[in-house]
Every structure is written in C-alpha cells, then in structure tokens.
Amino acid sequence: SIDLVQISNVKLTNSLTISSPLLKSLRKSIFVGLSDILELKLVSCGIESIENASFEGLDNLVKLDLSLNQIESVKNLDLSNLDKLRILDLSLNKIESLKNLVFSTQVRHLKKLYLNNNPIKLIGNVDFIGFDKLYFLALNGMKEISTDPIQLNGLRYLRELELEKSFNSTLNTDYESFFINRLHNLKKLKITNFRYLTLTNILLNDSNHMERLEILSTKLKNVDFSFIHSLKSLKSLVTHNRLPIDSFKFAPLLNLKLLEIALSKAVETFHIIISLEMGNNLEHLVVDLQTNGQGKIIEIENGENIRSLSLRNCGIQLFLILI
C-alpha cells in the first residue's frame, strides 16, 4: 500500500483526491493531521479493505467518495470519527448485501448515500436504522429487486429515492410489481429499467408528500395512472415507455404542474389523446413521440391552463387539438 505519512504535515486545500490502483487498503490513522480536509476522494484505488480508525483525524470531513473500488462488504466499515460527514459515495464496488449497516449509527448526520452499480439484492426488509437525517438514497444498477413488498426501515425522513435494476439482473419474471412501504415523507421517486412494470400494482403506502415521480426505460404492461390517485401532492410526472399507446388518462392528478410523456419509435397510432380532468392545474406539457416522419394528431382534453407546450419528434405533419 502507499505510505501517506509524508503528506500529513502538508497544508492542503479543503479537498484531497487520490486515484491509484496501488493503494489496495487503508491503514489505521493514515490521515491524521489532515483535519482541514472537507472532501476526500479515493476513487479507482483498488481498495479491498479498510482498517478501523482509518479515517481518524478527518474531523471536519463532509464528503467521502470511495467509488470504483473493490469493497465487498460494508458490515464492519468504521466511520466513527466522521461526525460531520454528510455525503457518502460507495458506488461501483462489489457490495452485495445491505444487512447490518453498523456505520449508520456513527454518521447520524449523513444526508446523502450513493450505492449505485453494486451487485445488491434488494429483497424483503432492509434496515437503515440509524440514518435519522438521510434524505437522499440512490440504489441504481441493483442486481435483483424483490417482487414482494420492499420495506426500507429507518428512513422516515427520506425525501428522494432512486431505484434502477441492472440490465444484467438475474430476476427473470415476466411481469413485475413494485412496492414501497413506510416512506412517509418521500417527495421524489425514480424507477428505471424494470422489464415489465404493471403500474396498477405500484404501491406507495403513506407517500402523501410525493411531488415528483419518474418511470423511465421500462416496458409498461399498461398505462392506467389511476393507481396514483392518492398522490394528491404530485406536481411532476415523467414517464418513458416502450409500448404503442394511443390514450393517456390523468384524471386524478388535479395538482399536477408538469407532465412529460415519451413513447417508443414503434408508435404507429395516428391519433393520440391526452385526457386531463376538468379543473386541473397542469402548466407544462412535454410530448415526445419519437416517430419516423408519419403525421400525427395529438388531442389534449381540458388543457386550458397549459402555459408551456413542447412537442418533440412528432413527425413531419402534426395536428394539435386543444379541447
């Protein structure tokens, strides 16, 4: 491993970045004397092991980036000296399990946690007990997601959640449902790369504060959006799908401010209807048809409050009807 003793007495700026495949491991007290560091990036260092008290001396560290390493487990990760840590990035490692996250009780002020592109299996109950202040969690590129209810315990103050299944996922079910429980204060949810998603089976229990919902790169079995009628605070809905849909109904979304719809290149329907409930407050509408030059008719029902309308890739001939 690299000896960092020589830099311990050097006056540095607030950020330190180390990128070397020779580092491999972090020894105890390796950063003693670097209390001015606010951001530490140890990216692509080939780190496999981290000794206890490795981060001793980094009393003011706010952001720790350990992405692109070879970390297989975070069960015994020691962050006990990082009382001021707010952002932790463990993306692109080899972490498979989120059980026994002991470090959660050591960084109680952590606000953002990135676990992207790890071979994680998200199944059943996952305990995040101790992450009392966490408001952003990214779990993109997971290996497997359970079709049973996913219960993320201990995230009562979580505001933003990103969930993406890896293209190489081992889950081979033909149709998938999606369940999230006990995220009472969730405001933003992004779901990506589910092969076949039945929207009517999405369950967002007690998500009364949801403001933005994104469903991307997903092959939808249906597009009945009545499933989110309880999301009375929803202001932005973005949905990209791969089915030839000719009618969208958004009747229950009276408070929606922004709506973005993107269809696949396979759409052959000549007449597309976007139906909004009377008295809606929609102000911004984006429609991307990704067509191959065919003419289209887009009919928007009850769109009298729309202030901004963007029509993308709608073909050479376009007929727009506002009702």
C-alpha positions in Angstrom: 0.0 0.0 0.0 1.0 3.6 -0.5 2.5 5.4 2.5 0.7 8.7 3.1 2.7 9.8 6.2 4.7 12.3 4.1 1.6 14.4 3.4 0.3 14.5 7.0 2.1 17.8 7.8 1.4 19.5 4.5 -1.1 22.3 4.4 -3.7 21.4 1.8 -6.8 22.9 0.4 -10.2 21.6 1.5 -10.2 18.8 -1.0 -7.9 15.7 -1.4 -8.2 13.3 -4.3 -6.2 10.1 -4.6 -6.5 7.7 -7.5 -4.0 4.9 -7.6 -4.6 1.2 -8.1 -1.7 0.5 -5.8 -3.4 1.7 -2.6 -5.4 -1.5 -2.1 -6.0 -0.9 1.7 -6.4 1.9 4.2 -4.4 1.6 7.4 -5.3 2.9 10.8 -4.7 6.7 11.3 -3.4 7.2 7.8 -5.0 10.6 7.6 -4.0 12.0 11.0 -3.1 15.7 10.7 -5.4 16.5 7.8 -8.3 18.0 9.8 -8.8 20.8 7.3 -10.0 18.4 4.6 -13.7 18.7 3.8 -13.8 16.4 0.8 -11.9 13.2 0.3 -12.0 11.2 -2.9 -10.4 7.8 -3.0 -11.5 6.7 -6.5 -10.2 3.8 -8.5 -7.7 2.9 -5.8 -8.4 -0.8 -5.8 -9.3 -0.6 -2.1 -10.4 -4.0 -0.7 -10.0 -3.5 3.0 -10.3 -0.6 5.4 -8.9 -0.9 8.9 -10.7 0.5 11.9 -9.9 4.2 12.6 -8.6 4.6 9.1 -10.3 8.0 8.9 -9.1 9.2 12.3 -8.0 12.9 12.1 -10.6 13.9 9.4 -12.6 15.8 12.0 -14.3 18.2 9.5 -14.8 15.8 6.6 -18.2 16.5 4.9 -17.9 14.2 1.8 -16.3 10.8 1.4 -16.1 9.2 -2.1 -15.0 5.6 -2.2 -16.4 4.8 -5.6 -14.8 2.5 -8.2 -13.0 0.2 -5.7 -13.2 -3.4 -4.7 -15.1 -3.2 -1.4 -17.3 -6.3 -0.9 -18.9 -5.6 2.4 -19.8 -2.5 4.5 -20.8 -4.6 7.5 -17.7 -3.6 9.5 -17.0 -0.2 7.9 -15.7 2.1 10.6 -16.7 5.8 10.2 -16.8 6.5 13.9 -14.5 9.6 13.6 -16.6 11.3 10.9 -19.2 13.2 12.9 -19.7 15.9 10.3 -20.0 13.6 7.3 -22.9 14.5 5.1 -22.3 12.7 1.8 -21.0 9.1 1.3 -20.5 7.5 -2.1 -19.9 3.8 -2.3 -20.9 3.4 -5.9 -19.2 0.9 -8.3 -17.9 -1.5 -5.7 -18.8 -5.2 -5.1 -21.3 -4.8 -2.3 -24.0 -7.5 -2.3 -25.8 -7.0 1.0 -27.2 -4.1 2.9 -27.6 -6.1 6.1 -26.0 -4.9 9.4 -25.0 -1.4 8.4 -23.2 -0.7 11.6 -21.8 2.6 10.4 -25.3 4.1 10.2 -25.1 4.8 14.0 -21.7 6.5 13.5 -22.8 9.0 10.9 -26.2 10.1 12.2 -26.0 13.4 10.3 -25.5 11.7 6.9 -27.8 13.3 4.3 -26.9 11.6 1.0 -25.9 7.9 0.4 -24.9 6.6 -3.0 -24.8 2.8 -3.6 -25.1 2.8 -7.3 -23.9 -0.1 -9.5 -23.2 -2.6 -6.8 -24.5 -6.2 -7.2 -27.0 -5.6 -4.4 -30.0 -7.8 -4.0 -32.9 -5.8 -2.6 -35.3 -8.3 -1.1 -37.8 -8.0 1.7 -37.0 -5.8 4.7 -33.8 -3.7 4.6 -32.8 -2.0 7.8 -31.4 1.6 7.6 -31.8 2.1 11.3 -29.6 5.0 12.4 -29.8 7.0 9.3 -32.1 9.6 11.0 -31.2 12.5 8.8 -30.8 10.8 5.4 -32.9 12.5 2.8 -31.4 11.1 -0.5 -30.7 7.4 -1.3 -29.5 6.1 -4.7 -29.7 2.4 -5.4 -29.2 2.4 -9.2 -27.9 -0.7 -11.0 -29.0 -3.3 -8.5 -28.7 -6.9 -9.4 -32.1 -8.0 -8.1 -35.2 -6.4 -6.7 -37.9 -8.5 -4.9 -41.4 -8.5 -6.3 -42.6 -8.9 -2.7 -43.1 -5.7 -0.7 -39.9 -3.8 -0.2 -39.7 -2.3 3.3 -36.9 0.2 3.9 -36.9 0.6 7.7 -35.4 3.6 9.4 -35.8 6.1 6.5 -38.7 8.1 7.9 -37.2 11.4 6.7 -36.1 10.2 3.3 -37.1 12.7 0.6 -35.6 11.3 -2.6 -35.2 7.7 -3.7 -33.7 6.3 -7.0 -34.1 2.6 -7.8 -32.8 1.1 -11.0 -32.4 -2.5 -12.0 -29.3 -3.6 -13.7 -29.6 -4.7 -17.4 -27.9 -7.9 -16.2 -30.4 -8.6 -13.5 -30.9 -12.2 -12.6 -34.6 -11.7 -12.0 -36.4 -13.3 -14.9 -40.1 -12.8 -14.0 -42.2 -11.8 -17.0 -44.2 -9.2 -15.1 -43.1 -7.1 -12.1 -45.0 -5.3 -9.4 -43.4 -2.6 -7.3 -44.0 -1.9 -3.6 -42.5 0.6 -1.2 -43.6 0.8 2.4 -43.1 3.2 5.3 -41.5 6.1 3.4 -44.0 8.7 4.8 -42.1 11.8 3.7 -40.9 10.7 0.3 -41.1 13.5 -2.3 -39.2 12.2 -5.3 -39.2 8.6 -6.7 -37.3 7.5 -9.8 -37.9 3.9 -11.1 -35.7 2.7 -14.0 -35.2 -0.4 -16.1 -38.0 -2.7 -14.9 -38.6 -5.1 -17.8 -42.4 -5.3 -17.4 -44.0 -3.0 -14.9 -47.7 -3.1 -14.1 -48.4 0.4 -13.0 -51.6 -0.6 -11.2 -49.6 -2.7 -8.8 -47.2 0.1 -7.7 -47.9 0.6 -4.1 -46.7 3.8 -2.4 -48.1 3.5 1.1 -48.5 6.7 3.0 -46.5 8.7 0.4 -48.8 11.7 0.8 -45.9 14.1 0.2 -44.8 12.8 -3.2 -44.1 15.7 -5.6 -42.2 14.0 -8.5 -42.5 10.5 -9.9 -40.3 9.3 -12.8 -40.8 5.9 -14.6 -38.0 5.5 -17.2 -36.7 2.9 -19.6 -39.4 0.5 -18.7 -41.7 -1.7 -20.7 -45.1 -1.0 -19.3 -47.8 -3.6 -19.3 -50.5 -0.9 -19.0 -50.7 2.9 -18.6 -53.6 3.3 -16.3 -52.4 6.0 -14.0 -55.3 5.8 -11.7 -53.0 4.0 -9.3 -51.6 7.3 -8.1 -54.9 8.9 -7.3 -53.8 9.1 -3.7 -50.7 11.2 -4.5 -52.5 14.5 -4.1 -49.3 16.5 -3.8 -47.8 15.2 -7.0 -46.6 18.1 -9.2 -44.3 16.4 -11.8 -44.8 13.1 -13.6 -42.3 11.8 -16.2 -42.9 8.5 -17.9 -40.9 6.9 -20.8 -42.2 3.6 -22.0 -41.9 1.2 -24.9 -45.4 0.4 -25.9 -47.6 1.9 -28.7 -50.1 3.8 -26.5 -52.9 5.9 -28.0 -54.6 7.2 -24.9 -53.4 8.7 -21.7 -55.8 9.4 -18.8 -54.6 11.6 -15.9 -58.0 12.3 -14.3 -57.0 12.1 -10.7 -54.0 14.4 -10.9 -55.5 17.8 -10.2 -52.4 19.3 -8.7 -50.0 18.2 -11.4 -47.9 21.1 -12.8 -45.5 19.2 -15.1 -46.3 16.2 -17.3 -43.7 14.6 -19.6 -44.6 11.7 -21.9 -42.2 9.8 -24.2 -43.3 6.9 -26.4 -41.1 4.5 -28.3 -40.3 4.6 -32.0 -42.7 1.7 -32.5 -45.7 4.0 -32.1 -48.0 3.7 -35.2 -51.1 5.2 -33.8 -52.3 8.2 -35.8 -54.5 9.8 -33.1 -53.2 10.3 -29.6 -55.4 11.5 -26.8 -54.1 13.1 -23.5 -57.0 13.4 -21.2 -56.9 15.7 -18.1 -59.7 16.2 -15.6 -61.6 19.5 -15.6 -60.2 22.0 -13.1 -56.6 20.6 -13.4 -53.6 22.9 -12.8 -51.3 21.5 -15.5 -48.9 24.3 -16.7 -46.1 22.4 -18.5 -46.6 19.6 -21.0 -43.8 17.7 -22.9 -44.7 15.1 -25.5 -42.0 13.1 -27.3 -43.4 10.7 -29.9 -40.1 9.6 -31.4 -41.8 8.9 -34.7 -40.2 8.2 -38.1 -41.8 11.1 -40.0 -45.5 10.0 -40.1 -48.2 12.6 -39.5 -49.9 12.6 -36.0 -52.9 14.1 -34.3 -52.4 15.0 -30.7 -55.6 15.8 -28.8 -55.4 17.4 -25.4 -58.6 17.5 -23.3 -59.0 20.2 -20.7 -55.6 21.8 -21.3 -56.7 25.4 -20.9 -54.2 26.1 -18.2 -51.1 24.9 -20.1 -48.6 27.7 -20.4 -45.7 25.8 -21.9 -46.1 23.1 -24.5 -43.2 21.2 -26.0 -43.7 18.7 -28.8 -40.6 16.6 -29.8 -40.0 14.2 -32.7 -43.7 14.3 -33.7 -43.2 13.8 -37.4 -43.4 16.0 -40.4 -47.1 16.6 -40.2 -48.6 17.4 -36.8 -52.2 18.4 -36.0 -52.8 19.7 -32.5 -56.2 19.8 -31.0 -57.0 21.6 -27.7 -60.4 20.8 -26.2 
